[in-house]
Amino acid sequence: MSQSISPSAPISAQPTTIKTNTGALTTLVIVFFFWGFIAASNSIFIPFCKHFFHLDQFQSQLIDFAFYLAYYIGALILYLAGVSRGKDFVAHWGYKKSIIYGLLISVGGAIFMIVSLNFGGFAAILSALFVIALGFSLQQTAAQPFAIALGDPATGTHRVNLGGGVNSFGTTIGPIVYTLALFGSTKVTDEDIASLKLDSVTILYSFVGALFFIAALLFIFSKKLPSGISESSIEKSQKATLVLIIMTILLIGFFVPVFYSYQTIPANEGEKHNLEIYRLKWLLASLAVIVVSLVFANLRASKNSAGWGAMKYPQLVLGMLALFAYVGVEVTIASNLGTLLAQPEFGSMPAATIAPFISMYWGGLMIGRWAGSIPVFNPSKSTKNFLLVLVPLFGFGVIIAVNAIARNDMSALYWYVVCVFIQIAGFFISQEKPAKMLLLFAVFGTVAMIIGLLTTGMVATYAFLSGGLFCSIMWPCIFALAIAGLGKYTTQGATFLIMMILGGSIIPPIQGKLADVIGIHQSYIVAVICFAYVAFFAWRVKGILKSQGLDFDQQIAGGH
């Protein structure tokens, strides 16, 4: 499906021949900012719901579950509708209209959220969040290829990366803005969160809905934005479609016992422990469904490729699992960070002091994506090398400055610049070669998570925070490597990859439930496993591509 074109086109060494539509690109990146800004609200919304509805750690992670599940369902609906009608709906509507439709869906979700906050319960709130993210799914599906289309295709990935950098900036300042809006201060205590009134959250989502609507109007009346309409057929893949449908049904079936078990009230600690193990088993079974389904598809396709479409390529199937793991680890580190830092071995940080750490984590993704967008400006080699040092350090300074303006104490994070220098070294060592860069950063992430598990205090905190730095380049690298060599199945493969944003829905609840069983600190073993798999993919995919006659060590950049 052509709406899911990935940031994977080779970067040409020749000068750009098609001028970038700067005005249209400026309008478009506003949407990228919204994704990050709104997604960042989950880090504030999670502790509010946890207190207000008296949730455990797993239940609080259902906010991420609902939000990221919508990406999977949205992409799946578009895929199935396209297969049934034999056409790509987003291409048929055009990128501009698709983004407008997505924004209006999010407006409806914001209205639903306001109603749910005042007249519904936690389930209704999750449903409203799902609708908001469903709009995001359509927006993102259209916006990324739209950015590529607004100029020379050879530099399209850099425009996507620029959007990713703006996205991360929204994610970085989002927690600060939300905290100020809800509490009137960035110094928030657990008591403040517990006493937060629904009226304040209602006003917040009224503002969010208004922003969505204004953005939709901006797109409707913008004369600089081309329609982006095209007609393209969809490659038939009946067997792959059947696997996706069965996988979705099984996932729903495996989560039902987990949700239903919350009607059971344990009589003692022993029963409570047994119930937690029961829930964890069902969650792990849901993860197994995804892994087994994809591996099964690839094994069957290797024997008879007819009907399997893009899933007959091992680089895609392994890449789908890698993207699943990457999105999952990116989200779960941040979603569980507040609870982690509140533990005694991490200094029993009160809620009032946690916001800067969350901001620094998301800022790490911003730093890496800003560095990845440098080629947009077509600098000379020497200038580029200089900027690869300057831009990350500047990004680090921006994070410090934004928090300082918000009167957050950043003194504990000054030495985090050491981690930024490690990321800078990674850029120079990898030379922007996707497999090499992905392997190096995934190894960095794995080692960092292990250090975090084996230590406590500020060393462990820095280690876990650095996950943001090392995640920053993974989306474009995984995407590019996974769809390399797919030929006519490239856009279909990209659609399947978009579905794997599902990792942000599955991995955080698994870690949340594991935290209820073995403790929040030890639960970060989940992050180790995720980074380790991405490292395995980076190592394995290079050999797979070489066996297909492809040498994919070429420069890329991109962002999510």
C-alpha positions as CSV (number, residue, x, y, z in Angstrom):
1,M,0.0,0.0,0.0
2,S,1.7,3.1,-1.2
3,Q,0.5,5.3,1.7
4,S,3.2,3.6,3.9
5,I,6.2,4.5,1.8
6,S,9.1,4.2,4.2
7,P,12.1,6.5,4.8
8,S,14.3,4.1,2.9
9,A,15.3,5.6,-0.5
10,P,19.0,5.8,-1.1
11,I,20.7,9.1,-0.5
12,S,22.2,10.3,-3.7
13,A,25.6,11.8,-3.8
14,Q,24.5,14.1,-6.6
15,P,23.0,17.6,-5.9
16,T,19.3,17.8,-5.4
17,T,17.5,18.3,-8.8
18,I,14.0,18.9,-7.5
19,K,13.5,21.9,-5.2
20,T,11.8,21.2,-1.9
21,N,8.4,22.7,-1.4
22,T,9.4,24.5,1.7
23,G,6.1,26.1,2.4
24,A,4.2,22.9,2.2
25,L,6.8,21.1,4.3
26,T,6.5,23.7,7.0
27,T,2.8,23.1,7.2
28,L,3.2,19.4,7.2
29,V,5.7,19.2,10.1
30,I,3.1,20.8,12.3
31,V,1.4,17.4,12.3
32,F,4.6,15.7,13.3
33,F,4.8,18.1,16.2
34,F,1.2,17.2,17.3
35,W,2.0,13.5,17.4
36,G,4.8,14.0,19.8
37,F,3.1,16.7,21.8
38,I,-0.1,14.6,22.3
39,A,1.7,11.3,22.8
40,A,3.8,12.9,25.6
41,S,0.6,13.5,27.5
42,N,0.5,9.8,28.3
43,S,3.4,10.2,30.7
44,I,1.2,12.6,32.7
45,F,-2.1,10.9,32.1
46,I,-0.8,7.5,33.3
47,P,-0.1,8.6,36.9
48,F,-3.3,10.6,37.0
49,C,-5.4,7.6,36.0
50,K,-3.4,5.4,38.3
51,H,-4.4,7.5,41.3
52,F,-7.9,8.5,40.2
53,F,-9.0,5.0,39.3
54,H,-6.8,3.1,41.8
55,L,-5.0,1.1,39.2
56,D,-2.0,-1.2,39.5
57,Q,1.1,-0.8,37.3
58,F,-0.3,-3.1,34.6
59,Q,-3.7,-1.4,34.4
60,S,-2.0,2.0,34.1
61,Q,-0.1,0.8,31.1
62,L,-3.4,0.1,29.3
63,I,-3.3,3.7,28.3
64,D,-0.3,2.9,26.1
65,F,-2.0,-0.3,25.1
66,A,-5.1,1.6,23.8
67,F,-3.0,4.3,22.2
68,Y,-0.6,2.2,20.2
69,L,-3.1,-0.6,19.5
70,A,-5.0,2.0,17.4
71,Y,-2.0,2.3,15.0
72,Y,-2.1,-1.4,14.4
73,I,-5.9,-1.5,13.9
74,G,-5.9,1.6,11.7
75,A,-3.2,0.2,9.4
76,L,-4.9,-3.2,9.4
77,I,-8.3,-1.7,8.4
78,L,-6.8,0.3,5.6
79,Y,-4.9,-2.8,4.4
80,L,-8.0,-5.1,4.5
81,A,-10.2,-2.4,2.9
82,G,-7.6,-1.9,0.2
83,V,-7.3,-5.6,-0.5
84,S,-11.1,-6.0,-0.7
85,R,-11.5,-3.1,-3.1
86,G,-8.2,-3.6,-5.0
87,K,-7.0,0.0,-4.4
88,D,-5.0,2.1,-2.1
89,F,-7.5,4.3,-0.3
90,V,-4.9,6.9,1.0
91,A,-3.4,7.3,-2.4
92,H,-7.0,7.5,-3.8
93,W,-8.0,10.2,-1.3
94,G,-4.7,12.0,-1.6
95,Y,-2.2,12.6,1.2
96,K,-3.7,16.0,2.0
97,K,-7.3,14.8,2.4
98,S,-6.1,11.7,4.3
99,I,-4.4,13.9,6.9
100,I,-7.5,16.1,7.2
101,Y,-9.6,13.0,7.7
102,G,-7.2,11.8,10.4
103,L,-7.2,15.2,12.2
104,L,-11.0,15.2,12.2
105,I,-11.1,11.7,13.6
106,S,-8.8,12.9,16.4
107,V,-11.1,15.9,17.0
108,G,-13.9,13.3,17.5
109,G,-11.7,11.4,19.9
110,A,-11.0,14.5,21.9
111,I,-14.8,15.2,22.2
112,F,-15.3,11.6,23.2
113,M,-12.6,12.0,25.8
114,I,-14.4,15.0,27.3
115,V,-17.6,13.1,27.5
116,S,-15.9,10.0,29.0
117,L,-14.1,12.1,31.7
118,N,-17.4,13.4,32.9
119,F,-19.8,10.6,32.4
120,G,-17.8,7.4,31.8
121,G,-15.1,5.4,33.5
122,F,-11.6,4.2,32.8
123,A,-12.8,1.9,29.9
124,A,-14.5,4.9,28.2
125,I,-11.3,7.0,28.6
126,L,-9.3,4.2,27.0
127,S,-11.8,4.1,24.1
128,A,-11.5,7.8,23.6
129,L,-7.7,7.6,23.6
130,F,-8.0,4.8,21.0
131,V,-10.1,7.0,18.7
132,I,-7.6,9.9,19.0
133,A,-4.7,7.6,18.1
134,L,-6.8,6.0,15.3
135,G,-6.7,9.5,13.7
136,F,-3.0,9.6,14.3
137,S,-2.6,6.3,12.5
138,L,-4.2,7.8,9.3
139,Q,-2.3,11.0,9.7
140,Q,1.1,9.3,10.0
141,T,0.3,6.8,7.2
142,A,-0.2,9.7,4.9
143,A,2.3,12.3,6.3
144,Q,5.5,10.3,5.9
145,P,5.3,9.6,2.2
146,F,3.8,13.1,1.7
147,A,7.1,14.5,3.1
148,I,9.1,12.4,0.7
149,A,6.9,13.6,-2.2
150,L,7.5,17.3,-1.4
151,G,10.9,17.4,-3.2
152,D,13.7,15.3,-4.6
153,P,13.0,11.6,-3.7
154,A,16.8,11.2,-3.0
155,T,16.5,13.6,0.0
156,G,13.0,12.6,1.0
157,T,14.2,10.6,4.0
158,H,15.9,13.7,5.4
159,R,12.6,15.6,5.3
160,V,11.0,12.7,7.2
161,N,13.8,12.9,9.7
162,L,13.2,16.7,10.0
163,G,9.6,15.9,10.8
164,G,10.8,13.3,13.3
165,G,13.0,15.9,15.0
166,V,10.0,18.3,15.3
167,N,8.0,15.3,16.6
168,S,10.5,14.7,19.3
169,F,10.7,18.4,20.2
170,G,6.9,18.2,20.8
171,T,7.5,15.0,23.0
172,T,10.2,16.8,24.9
173,I,8.2,19.9,25.9
174,G,4.9,18.1,26.1
175,P,5.2,16.8,29.7
176,I,6.3,20.3,30.8
177,V,3.4,22.1,29.1
178,Y,0.8,19.5,30.3
179,T,2.1,19.8,33.9
180,L,1.9,23.5,33.8
181,A,-1.6,23.4,32.3
182,L,-2.9,20.9,34.8
183,F,-1.2,22.1,38.0
184,G,0.0,25.7,37.3
185,S,3.5,24.6,38.2
186,T,6.1,22.1,37.2
187,K,6.6,21.2,40.9
188,V,4.0,18.5,41.3
189,T,3.7,16.1,44.2
190,D,1.8,12.8,44.5
191,E,-0.8,14.6,46.5
192,D,-1.2,17.1,43.7
193,I,-1.8,14.3,41.2
194,A,-4.2,12.5,43.6
195,S,-6.2,15.7,44.1
196,L,-6.3,16.6,40.4
197,K,-9.9,17.4,39.4
198,L,-11.6,16.1,36.2
199,D,-12.5,19.6,35.3
200,S,-8.8,20.4,34.7
201,V,-8.3,17.4,32.4
202,T,-11.6,18.3,30.6
203,I,-10.2,21.8,29.9
204,L,-7.0,20.3,28.7
205,Y,-8.6,18.0,26.2
206,S,-10.9,20.8,25.0
207,F,-7.7,22.7,24.1
208,V,-6.3,19.6,22.4
209,G,-9.4,19.1,20.4
210,A,-9.3,22.8,19.3
211,L,-5.7,22.3,18.2
212,F,-6.7,19.4,16.0
213,F,-9.5,21.3,14.5
214,I,-7.3,24.4,13.8
215,A,-4.7,22.1,12.2
216,A,-7.4,20.6,10.0
217,L,-8.5,24.0,8.9
218,L,-4.9,24.9,8.1
219,F,-4.6,22.0,5.8
220,I,-8.0,22.6,4.2
221,F,-7.2,26.2,3.3
222,S,-3.5,25.8,2.6
223,K,-2.9,26.5,-1.1
224,K,0.7,25.4,-0.9
225,L,-0.1,21.8,-0.1
226,P,-0.5,19.6,-3.2
227,S,-3.3,17.0,-3.1
228,G,-1.0,14.0,-3.3
229,I,-3.6,12.0,-5.2
230,S,-2.5,8.9,-7.1
231,E,-3.9,5.6,-8.2
232,S,-2.1,2.4,-7.3
233,S,-3.2,-1.3,-7.1
234,I,-2.5,-3.6,-4.2
235,E,-0.6,-6.8,-4.5
236,K,-2.7,-9.8,-3.6
237,S,-1.5,-11.8,-0.6
238,Q,-4.4,-13.9,0.6
239,K,-2.3,-16.1,2.9
240,A,-0.6,-13.1,4.6
241,T,-4.0,-11.5,5.1
242,L,-5.4,-14.7,6.7
243,V,-2.4,-14.8,9.1
244,L,-3.0,-11.2,10.1
245,I,-6.7,-11.8,10.7
246,I,-6.0,-14.9,12.8
247,M,-3.3,-13.2,14.8
248,T,-5.6,-10.3,15.6
249,I,-8.4,-12.6,16.7
250,L,-6.0,-14.5,19.0
251,L,-4.6,-11.3,20.5
252,I,-8.0,-10.2,21.4
253,G,-8.8,-13.6,22.8
254,F,-5.7,-13.7,24.9
255,F,-6.3,-10.3,26.4
256,V,-9.9,-11.1,27.4
257,P,-8.8,-13.4,30.3
258,V,-6.5,-10.7,31.6
259,F,-9.2,-8.1,31.7
260,Y,-11.8,-10.5,33.0
261,S,-9.6,-11.6,35.9
262,Y,-9.8,-8.1,37.4
263,Q,-13.3,-9.0,38.5
264,T,-11.7,-11.5,40.9
265,I,-10.7,-10.1,44.3
266,P,-7.9,-12.3,45.9
267,A,-8.5,-13.3,49.5
268,N,-4.8,-13.2,50.5
269,E,-1.3,-12.5,49.3
270,G,-0.9,-16.0,48.0
271,E,-4.0,-15.8,45.9
272,K,-2.9,-12.4,44.7
273,H,0.5,-13.7,43.6
274,N,-1.1,-16.6,41.8
275,L,-3.5,-14.2,40.0
276,E,-0.6,-12.0,38.9
277,I,1.3,-15.0,37.5
278,Y,-1.9,-16.0,35.7
279,R,-2.3,-12.6,34.0
280,L,1.4,-12.5,33.1
281,K,1.1,-15.9,31.4
282,W,-1.7,-14.6,29.2
283,L,0.2,-11.5,28.3
284,L,3.3,-13.5,27.3
285,A,1.1,-15.7,25.3
286,S,-0.1,-12.7,23.3
287,L,3.5,-11.9,22.6
288,A,4.1,-15.5,21.5
289,V,1.2,-15.2,19.1
290,I,2.9,-12.3,17.3
291,V,6.3,-14.0,17.1
292,V,5.0,-17.5,16.1
293,S,2.5,-16.1,13.5
294,L,5.3,-14.1,11.7
295,V,7.8,-16.9,11.9
296,F,5.2,-19.4,10.7
297,A,4.3,-17.1,7.7
298,N,8.0,-16.8,6.7
299,L,8.7,-20.6,7.0
300,R,5.6,-21.5,4.9
301,A,6.4,-18.8,2.4
302,S,9.9,-20.1,2.0
303,K,8.5,-23.4,0.7
304,N,5.7,-21.9,-1.5
305,S,5.7,-18.1,-1.9
306,A,2.3,-18.0,-3.7
307,G,-0.2,-15.9,-1.8
308,W,2.3,-14.7,0.8
309,G,3.2,-11.4,-0.8
310,A,5.8,-9.4,1.1
311,M,5.9,-11.9,3.9
312,K,7.9,-14.3,1.8
313,Y,11.0,-12.1,2.4
314,P,12.9,-13.0,5.6
315,Q,14.3,-9.5,6.0
316,L,10.7,-8.1,6.2
317,V,9.4,-10.7,8.7
318,L,12.5,-10.2,11.0
319,G,12.2,-6.5,10.4
320,M,8.5,-6.5,11.5
321,L,9.6,-8.1,14.8
322,A,12.5,-5.6,15.1
323,L,10.2,-2.7,14.6
324,F,7.8,-4.2,17.1
325,A,10.6,-4.5,19.7
326,Y,12.0,-1.0,19.0
327,V,8.6,0.8,19.4
328,G,7.9,-1.4,22.4
329,V,11.2,-0.6,24.2
330,E,11.0,3.1,23.3
331,V,7.5,3.4,24.9
332,T,8.0,1.1,27.9
333,I,11.2,2.7,29.2
334,A,9.4,6.1,29.5
335,S,6.0,4.7,30.7
336,N,7.6,2.9,33.6
337,L,10.2,5.5,34.4
338,G,8.1,7.5,36.9
339,T,7.4,4.4,39.0
340,L,11.1,3.4,38.8
341,L,12.5,6.7,40.0
342,A,10.1,6.6,43.0
343,Q,11.8,3.5,44.4
344,P,14.1,3.8,47.4
345,E,17.1,2.6,45.5
346,F,16.6,5.5,43.1
347,G,16.3,8.1,45.8
348,S,12.5,7.9,46.3
349,M,12.1,10.8,43.9
350,P,8.8,12.6,44.5
351,A,6.6,13.3,41.4
352,A,7.7,16.9,41.5
353,T,11.2,16.0,40.5
354,I,10.5,13.3,37.8
355,A,9.4,15.6,34.9
356,P,12.9,16.7,33.9
357,F,14.0,13.0,33.6
358,I,11.1,12.2,31.4
359,S,11.8,15.3,29.3
360,M,15.5,14.2,29.0
361,Y,14.5,10.7,27.9
362,W,12.3,12.0,25.0
363,G,14.8,14.7,24.4
364,G,17.3,12.0,23.6
365,L,15.2,10.9,20.6
366,M,15.1,14.6,19.5
367,I,18.9,14.9,19.7
368,G,19.4,11.9,17.5
369,R,16.8,12.9,15.0
370,W,18.1,16.4,14.7
371,A,21.5,15.0,13.9
372,G,19.9,12.8,11.3
373,S,18.2,15.7,9.6
374,I,21.5,17.5,8.9
375,P,21.7,16.4,5.3
376,V,18.4,18.3,4.5
377,F,20.6,21.4,4.4
378,N,23.1,19.8,2.0
379,P,26.3,20.8,3.9
380,S,29.8,20.0,2.8
381,K,31.5,16.9,4.4
382,S,33.6,19.0,6.8
383,T,30.6,21.1,7.8
384,K,28.5,18.0,8.2
385,N,31.1,16.4,10.6
386,F,31.2,19.6,12.6
387,L,27.4,19.7,12.8
388,L,27.3,16.1,13.9
389,V,29.0,17.2,17.1
390,L,27.4,20.6,17.4
391,V,23.7,19.7,16.8
392,P,23.5,17.0,19.5
393,L,25.2,19.2,22.0
394,F,22.9,22.1,21.0
395,G,19.9,19.7,21.4
396,F,21.1,18.8,24.9
397,G,21.3,22.5,25.7
398,V,17.8,23.1,24.5
399,I,16.5,20.4,26.8
400,I,18.3,22.0,29.7
401,A,17.1,25.4,28.8
402,V,13.5,24.5,28.4
403,N,13.4,22.8,31.8
404,A,15.3,25.7,33.3
405,I,12.6,28.1,32.0
406,A,10.0,25.8,33.6
407,R,12.1,26.2,36.9
408,N,13.0,22.5,37.0
409,D,16.2,21.6,38.8
410,M,18.5,20.1,36.1
411,S,21.7,19.8,38.1
412,A,21.4,16.0,38.4
413,L,21.4,15.7,34.6
414,Y,24.3,17.9,33.6
415,W,26.7,14.9,33.4
416,Y,24.3,13.2,31.1
417,V,26.2,15.0,28.4
418,V,28.6,12.0,28.6
419,C,25.9,9.8,27.2
420,V,25.4,12.3,24.4
421,F,29.1,12.1,23.5
422,I,28.7,8.3,23.3
423,Q,25.9,8.8,20.8
424,I,28.0,11.2,18.8
425,A,30.8,8.7,18.6
426,G,28.3,6.1,17.4
427,F,27.4,8.4,14.5
428,F,31.0,8.7,13.4
429,I,31.8,5.1,13.8
430,S,28.8,3.8,11.9
431,Q,29.2,6.3,9.0
432,E,25.5,6.4,8.5
433,K,25.5,2.8,7.1
434,P,22.1,1.4,8.2
435,A,23.1,-2.1,9.3
436,K,26.2,-1.0,11.0
437,M,24.5,1.9,12.7
438,L,21.6,-0.2,13.9
439,L,23.8,-2.9,15.2
440,L,26.0,-0.4,17.1
441,F,23.2,1.5,18.7
442,A,21.3,-1.6,19.6
443,V,24.4,-3.0,21.3
444,F,24.8,0.4,23.1
445,G,21.1,0.1,24.2
446,T,21.5,-3.5,25.4
447,V,24.6,-2.7,27.4
448,A,23.0,0.4,28.9
449,M,19.9,-1.5,30.0
450,I,22.2,-4.2,31.6
451,I,24.1,-1.5,33.4
452,G,20.8,-0.1,34.6
453,L,19.7,-3.5,35.9
454,L,23.0,-4.2,37.7
455,T,23.2,-0.7,39.4
456,T,21.0,1.7,41.2
457,G,20.9,5.5,41.8
458,M,22.1,8.0,39.2
459,V,24.3,5.5,37.2
460,A,21.3,3.3,36.6
461,T,19.1,6.4,35.9
462,Y,21.5,7.6,33.2
463,A,21.7,4.1,31.7
464,F,17.9,3.9,31.4
465,L,17.6,7.4,30.1
466,S,20.2,6.7,27.4
467,G,17.7,4.3,25.8
468,G,16.2,7.4,24.2
469,L,19.5,8.4,22.6
470,F,20.0,4.9,21.2
471,C,16.4,4.4,20.0
472,S,16.5,7.7,18.0
473,I,18.0,6.1,14.8
474,M,16.2,2.8,14.8
475,W,13.0,3.5,12.9
476,P,14.7,4.5,9.6
477,C,17.4,1.9,9.8
478,I,14.9,-1.0,10.5
479,F,12.5,0.3,7.9
480,A,15.1,0.6,5.2
481,L,16.7,-2.8,5.8
482,A,13.4,-4.6,6.1
483,I,12.0,-3.5,2.8
484,A,15.2,-3.7,0.8
485,G,14.9,-5.9,-2.2
486,L,11.1,-6.3,-2.0
487,G,10.5,-4.9,-5.5
488,K,6.8,-4.7,-6.3
489,Y,6.0,-5.7,-2.7
490,T,7.8,-2.7,-1.2
491,T,4.7,-0.7,-0.3
492,Q,2.9,-3.7,1.0
493,G,5.9,-4.5,3.2
494,A,5.9,-1.0,4.5
495,T,2.3,-1.3,5.5
496,F,3.0,-4.4,7.4
497,L,5.8,-2.6,9.2
498,I,3.5,0.3,10.2
499,M,1.3,-2.3,11.8
500,M,4.2,-3.3,14.1
501,I,3.8,0.0,16.0
502,L,1.7,-2.5,17.9
503,G,4.8,-3.1,20.0
504,G,4.0,0.1,21.9
505,S,0.7,-1.5,22.8
506,I,2.0,-5.0,23.9
507,I,5.4,-4.4,25.5
508,P,4.5,-1.8,28.1
509,P,1.6,-3.9,29.7
510,I,3.9,-6.9,29.8
511,Q,6.6,-4.9,31.6
512,G,3.9,-3.4,33.9
513,K,2.6,-6.8,34.8
514,L,6.1,-8.2,35.3
515,A,6.8,-5.2,37.6
516,D,3.8,-6.3,39.7
517,V,5.3,-9.7,40.0
518,I,9.1,-9.2,40.4
519,G,9.4,-5.4,41.0
520,I,9.7,-2.4,38.7
521,H,13.6,-2.3,38.6
522,Q,13.9,-6.0,37.6
523,S,11.2,-5.6,35.1
524,Y,13.6,-3.7,32.9
525,I,14.9,-7.0,31.7
526,V,12.2,-6.5,29.0
527,A,14.2,-3.6,27.6
528,V,17.3,-5.7,27.5
529,I,15.5,-8.4,25.5
530,C,14.1,-5.8,23.1
531,F,17.4,-4.1,22.3
532,A,19.1,-7.5,22.0
533,Y,16.7,-8.6,19.4
534,V,17.2,-5.4,17.4
535,A,20.9,-6.1,17.5
536,F,20.3,-9.7,16.3
537,F,18.2,-8.3,13.4
538,A,20.9,-5.8,12.4
539,W,23.5,-8.6,12.4
540,R,21.3,-11.2,10.6
541,V,19.7,-8.9,7.9
542,K,23.0,-7.9,6.4
543,G,23.7,-11.6,5.6
544,I,20.2,-12.1,4.3
545,L,20.5,-9.1,1.9
546,K,23.9,-10.2,0.7
547,S,22.5,-13.6,-0.1
548,Q,20.0,-11.8,-2.3
549,G,22.7,-9.9,-4.1
550,L,22.1,-6.7,-2.2
551,D,24.7,-4.5,-0.4
552,F,22.7,-2.1,1.6
553,D,25.4,-0.2,3.4
554,Q,24.4,3.1,2.0
555,Q,23.5,6.4,3.8
556,I,20.0,6.9,5.1
557,A,18.2,9.1,7.5
558,G,14.7,9.1,8.8
559,G,12.5,9.4,11.8
560,H,9.4,8.3,13.6
